[in-house]
């Protein structure tokens, strides 16, 4: 078996969006690092069932005004 083939497997602290924390083992980052989540099961629409309507009309108009034909 080859030596030093596998990455370091260590504990990190995961911080949820509501501030709760837990420890898990991973190869991500350094030992005792903190992983701050932006989206998790407590606020993602797939888990909460809430739908958020995005205002695409304003975005499209802004894009057209910025990159559309110059008058």
MOKASUL-V91350 format. One record per pair of residues at least 12 apart in sequence whose ideal C-beta (glycine too) atoms are under 6 Angstrom apart, sorted by the first residue. I is the first residue (numbers start at 1). J is the second residue. D is the distance in Angstrom with one decimal. If there is no record, write none. Layout:
i->[I	I]
j->[J	J]
d->[D	D]
This chain:
i->[7	9	9	10	11	11	12	12	12	12	13	14	15	15	16	16	17	17	17	17	18]
j->[27	25	27	31	23	25	26	29	33	35	34	35	34	36	37	40	37	40	42	43	42]
d->[4.3	5.9	5.8	4.0	5.2	5.6	5.4	5.7	4.8	5.5	4.9	4.8	5.9	4.9	5.7	5.2	5.9	5.4	5.9	5.3	5.7]
